[in-house]
Amino acid sequence: MDQAQPESPVTFERALVLFELTEVDLHASDSRNRLDQKRRQLLLTWHPHRYANLTNNPKKYMKMYKQGEAMTKEIQAAYGLLIAKFEKKESP
């Protein structure tokens, strides 16, 4: 039986790489819109069902499904981290 590996928390640097941003980009006036748009794009790309349907092999399907789930969780965590940083910079 597979044992799930403990999830490592997403770092700020990993979040920037995942969303293809730099720290300077978070200061831009349209950065919130760009974050939202990139999040939707990443979630569409990595959606577990869509990602796993690239194969007809049941074992590969489950492996790819779990990889899609892991990426979706990472995207959501990275988005939360970047939004928190963005809102922190917005407040006086």
C-alpha positions as protocol buffer text, in pm:
chain_id: "A"
residue {
  index: 1
  type: MET
  ca { x: 0 y: 0 z: 0 }
}
residue {
  index: 2
  type: ASP
  ca { x: 129 y: 348 z: -87 }
}
residue {
  index: 3
  type: GLN
  ca { x: 203 y: 580 z: 196 }
}
residue {
  index: 4
  type: ALA
  ca { x: 129 y: 944 z: 132 }
}
residue {
  index: 5
  type: GLN
  ca { x: 427 y: 1170 z: 166 }
}
residue {
  index: 6
  type: PRO
  ca { x: 380 y: 1462 z: 403 }
}
residue {
  index: 7
  type: GLU
  ca { x: 297 y: 1779 z: 217 }
}
residue {
  index: 8
  type: SER
  ca { x: 559 y: 2047 z: 238 }
}
residue {
  index: 9
  type: PRO
  ca { x: 433 y: 2400 z: 275 }
}
residue {
  index: 10
  type: VAL
  ca { x: 461 y: 2619 z: -31 }
}
residue {
  index: 11
  type: THR
  ca { x: 733 y: 2881 z: 1 }
}
residue {
  index: 12
  type: PHE
  ca { x: 699 y: 3234 z: -128 }
}
residue {
  index: 13
  type: GLU
  ca { x: 971 y: 3169 z: -388 }
}
residue {
  index: 14
  type: ARG
  ca { x: 795 y: 2853 z: -511 }
}
residue {
  index: 15
  type: ALA
  ca { x: 468 y: 3047 z: -535 }
}
residue {
  index: 16
  type: LEU
  ca { x: 634 y: 3314 z: -749 }
}
residue {
  index: 17
  type: VAL
  ca { x: 785 y: 3049 z: -978 }
}
residue {
  index: 18
  type: LEU
  ca { x: 454 y: 2864 z: -1007 }
}
residue {
  index: 19
  type: PHE
  ca { x: 268 y: 3182 z: -1102 }
}
residue {
  index: 20
  type: GLU
  ca { x: 557 y: 3306 z: -1320 }
}
residue {
  index: 21
  type: LEU
  ca { x: 587 y: 3631 z: -1126 }
}
residue {
  index: 22
  type: THR
  ca { x: 856 y: 3835 z: -960 }
}
residue {
  index: 23
  type: GLU
  ca { x: 825 y: 4018 z: -631 }
}
residue {
  index: 24
  type: VAL
  ca { x: 818 y: 4344 z: -828 }
}
residue {
  index: 25
  type: ASP
  ca { x: 511 y: 4219 z: -1019 }
}
residue {
  index: 26
  type: LEU
  ca { x: 315 y: 4210 z: -692 }
}
residue {
  index: 27
  type: HIS
  ca { x: 350 y: 4590 z: -669 }
}
residue {
  index: 28
  type: ALA
  ca { x: 185 y: 4647 z: -1007 }
}
residue {
  index: 29
  type: SER
  ca { x: -166 y: 4792 z: -1006 }
}
residue {
  index: 30
  type: ASP
  ca { x: -311 y: 4502 z: -1208 }
}
residue {
  index: 31
  type: SER
  ca { x: -134 y: 4227 z: -1015 }
}
residue {
  index: 32
  type: ARG
  ca { x: -453 y: 4102 z: -845 }
}
residue {
  index: 33
  type: ASN
  ca { x: -621 y: 4052 z: -1182 }
}
residue {
  index: 34
  type: ARG
  ca { x: -310 y: 3882 z: -1319 }
}
residue {
  index: 35
  type: LEU
  ca { x: -298 y: 3651 z: -1016 }
}
residue {
  index: 36
  type: ASP
  ca { x: -663 y: 3556 z: -1058 }
}
residue {
  index: 37
  type: GLN
  ca { x: -622 y: 3495 z: -1431 }
}
residue {
  index: 38
  type: LYS
  ca { x: -307 y: 3284 z: -1386 }
}
residue {
  index: 39
  type: ARG
  ca { x: -477 y: 3083 z: -1108 }
}
residue {
  index: 40
  type: ARG
  ca { x: -770 y: 2998 z: -1334 }
}
residue {
  index: 41
  type: GLN
  ca { x: -530 y: 2901 z: -1613 }
}
residue {
  index: 42
  type: LEU
  ca { x: -324 y: 2676 z: -1386 }
}
residue {
  index: 43
  type: LEU
  ca { x: -630 y: 2512 z: -1231 }
}
residue {
  index: 44
  type: LEU
  ca { x: -772 y: 2442 z: -1575 }
}
residue {
  index: 45
  type: THR
  ca { x: -444 y: 2290 z: -1689 }
}
residue {
  index: 46
  type: TRP
  ca { x: -391 y: 2077 z: -1378 }
}
residue {
  index: 47
  type: HIS
  ca { x: -752 y: 1978 z: -1305 }
}
residue {
  index: 48
  type: PRO
  ca { x: -721 y: 1611 z: -1195 }
}
residue {
  index: 49
  type: HIS
  ca { x: -984 y: 1471 z: -1431 }
}
residue {
  index: 50
  type: ARG
  ca { x: -859 y: 1660 z: -1734 }
}
residue {
  index: 51
  type: TYR
  ca { x: -496 y: 1584 z: -1659 }
}
residue {
  index: 52
  type: ALA
  ca { x: -558 y: 1215 z: -1590 }
}
residue {
  index: 53
  type: ASN
  ca { x: -765 y: 1165 z: -1905 }
}
residue {
  index: 54
  type: LEU
  ca { x: -447 y: 1184 z: -2111 }
}
residue {
  index: 55
  type: THR
  ca { x: -409 y: 808 z: -2070 }
}
residue {
  index: 56
  type: ASN
  ca { x: -627 y: 499 z: -2096 }
}
residue {
  index: 57
  type: ASN
  ca { x: -413 y: 293 z: -1859 }
}
residue {
  index: 58
  type: PRO
  ca { x: -592 y: 269 z: -1519 }
}
residue {
  index: 59
  type: LYS
  ca { x: -270 y: 267 z: -1315 }
}
residue {
  index: 60
  type: LYS
  ca { x: -131 y: 565 z: -1502 }
}
residue {
  index: 61
  type: TYR
  ca { x: -469 y: 734 z: -1474 }
}
residue {
  index: 62
  type: MET
  ca { x: -466 y: 712 z: -1094 }
}
residue {
  index: 63
  type: LYS
  ca { x: -102 y: 823 z: -1077 }
}
residue {
  index: 64
  type: MET
  ca { x: -175 y: 1121 z: -1299 }
}
residue {
  index: 65
  type: TYR
  ca { x: -498 y: 1196 z: -1110 }
}
residue {
  index: 66
  type: LYS
  ca { x: -308 y: 1211 z: -782 }
}
residue {
  index: 67
  type: GLN
  ca { x: -42 y: 1429 z: -941 }
}
residue {
  index: 68
  type: GLY
  ca { x: -316 y: 1663 z: -1066 }
}
residue {
  index: 69
  type: GLU
  ca { x: -468 y: 1673 z: -717 }
}
residue {
  index: 70
  type: ALA
  ca { x: -131 y: 1755 z: -563 }
}
residue {
  index: 71
  type: MET
  ca { x: -68 y: 2033 z: -813 }
}
residue {
  index: 72
  type: THR
  ca { x: -417 y: 2174 z: -755 }
}
residue {
  index: 73
  type: LYS
  ca { x: -352 y: 2188 z: -381 }
}
residue {
  index: 74
  type: GLU
  ca { x: -13 y: 2349 z: -441 }
}
residue {
  index: 75
  type: ILE
  ca { x: -168 y: 2608 z: -674 }
}
residue {
  index: 76
  type: GLN
  ca { x: -434 y: 2694 z: -416 }
}
residue {
  index: 77
  type: ALA
  ca { x: -176 y: 2724 z: -137 }
}
residue {
  index: 78
  type: ALA
  ca { x: 54 y: 2939 z: -352 }
}
residue {
  index: 79
  type: TYR
  ca { x: -238 y: 3161 z: -452 }
}
residue {
  index: 80
  type: GLY
  ca { x: -335 y: 3209 z: -88 }
}
residue {
  index: 81
  type: LEU
  ca { x: 23 y: 3299 z: 1 }
}
residue {
  index: 82
  type: LEU
  ca { x: 56 y: 3550 z: -283 }
}
residue {
  index: 83
  type: ILE
  ca { x: -281 y: 3709 z: -211 }
}
residue {
  index: 84
  type: ALA
  ca { x: -189 y: 3747 z: 156 }
}
residue {
  index: 85
  type: LYS
  ca { x: 139 y: 3913 z: 55 }
}
residue {
  index: 86
  type: PHE
  ca { x: -44 y: 4133 z: -198 }
}
residue {
  index: 87
  type: GLU
  ca { x: -306 y: 4246 z: 56 }
}
residue {
  index: 88
  type: LYS
  ca { x: -36 y: 4311 z: 312 }
}
residue {
  index: 89
  type: LYS
  ca { x: 138 y: 4546 z: 67 }
}
residue {
  index: 90
  type: GLU
  ca { x: -193 y: 4717 z: -14 }
}
residue {
  index: 91
  type: SER
  ca { x: -275 y: 4802 z: 347 }
}
residue {
  index: 92
  type: PRO
  ca { x: -121 y: 5127 z: 480 }
}
